[in-house]
Amino acid sequence: MCHWYILIFCVCVYQLIEKLHEKWSPVKKKPYPAMYSSVFGGIILDPAMMVIPIDDHMVHRGHGVFDTGVILDGYLYELDAHLDRFLRSASKARITLPFPRSTLRSILVQLTAASQCKEGTLRYWLSAGPGNFLLSPAKCPTSAFYAVVIADVVSQCKSGVKVITSTIPMKAPQFATMKNVNYLPNVLSIMEAEDEGAYASIWVDDDGFIAEGPNVNVAFITNDKELILPSFDKILSGCTAKRLLELAPKLVEQGHLKSVKTANLTVMEAKSAAEMMYIGSTLPILPIIMWDEQPIGDGKVGDLTMALSDLLWHDMVAGPNTHRICVPY
């Protein structure tokens, strides 16, 4: 009788796996070449098996943080900067690490190598872990670390886009300054923009100052050729935005820009800018030419915006090794 139970169990498992594979069978090129799960304790190459437990507190309570990096030409760009922010977010979310930082970093590099993906993104999450469906994670045995490599095309954005001012309330500074998985306001914000035929939106804080986009920073070039990014005290400090602040003084030295700084900007000041752009890991810069149906500057992609984009792009493809980690494929 026992043998029959084992046989039935094996058949059920086989049918389950076949069911999971149905989604991916018609897909010729798998978009997720590799995943790591600390729950499984290793790397998974089959996208049908890339799952997380339903009782993980990141799933049913939103108790998790994440970050994203770019894979370009077989290099991981700004891995350490993103990983440092990831750990700061984890500390703010009161999630303990399952491994030391060095182990997390090693896992991410090994995962990228195992994926054989040389262009795309690397996304990773830290959750309070699986264990129960309660509000408190106190009874969860350990936190969980997940990471996925996503094959994608990464290139410069040279066409301008349209944006709107979001009516969806932005997150309070305590949550906006950590990269946590509660992205419902971000989702609703971008859906609102899409409803209006826009690419994305701009958040304005309670004091009337420009904040950020739904998953990107925003920057402006004034008519006096000052590059200004909103202060990071109420919004997420973007790794790419901070790198831009390090690189942009080169254009000041060349006489193209007058200055580079972070500051509070009102909506009126921002809308009167000569140029405007989104800044994010996968963009790295996206020109904005229309805001709430009003043109920014002359309504065309600005020369200084593209000069900044070129600076960042060169840093991504040929910058110093301190910012580009070679993956041992």
Summary of the structure (lengths in Angstrom):
residues: 329
radius of gyration: 21.9
end to end distance: 49.1
largest distance: 84.2
contacts: 1038
relative contact order: 0.13
helix: 33%
strand: 25%
